[in-house]
């Protein structure tokens, strides 16, 4: 039984052994892995700061009641 946060690995989850043809290993997969790890998927222009827009807020229930009270008095 695996503890919380742990998982069991099956044989299909393990890395396959490197294929060697005529004493040579295909370096293509290693280059692709290295480039993929070095690539920044969220690249930003240097010096630019990203500011998230503030979400639209719904009026509080008390503000709605206060508005209704003002409308009744007018």
Buried (B, 14 or more C-beta within 10 A) or exposed (E): EEEEEEEEEEEEEEEEEEEEEEEEEEEEEEEEEEEEEEEEEEEEEEEEEEEEEEEEEEEEEEEEEEEEEEEEEE
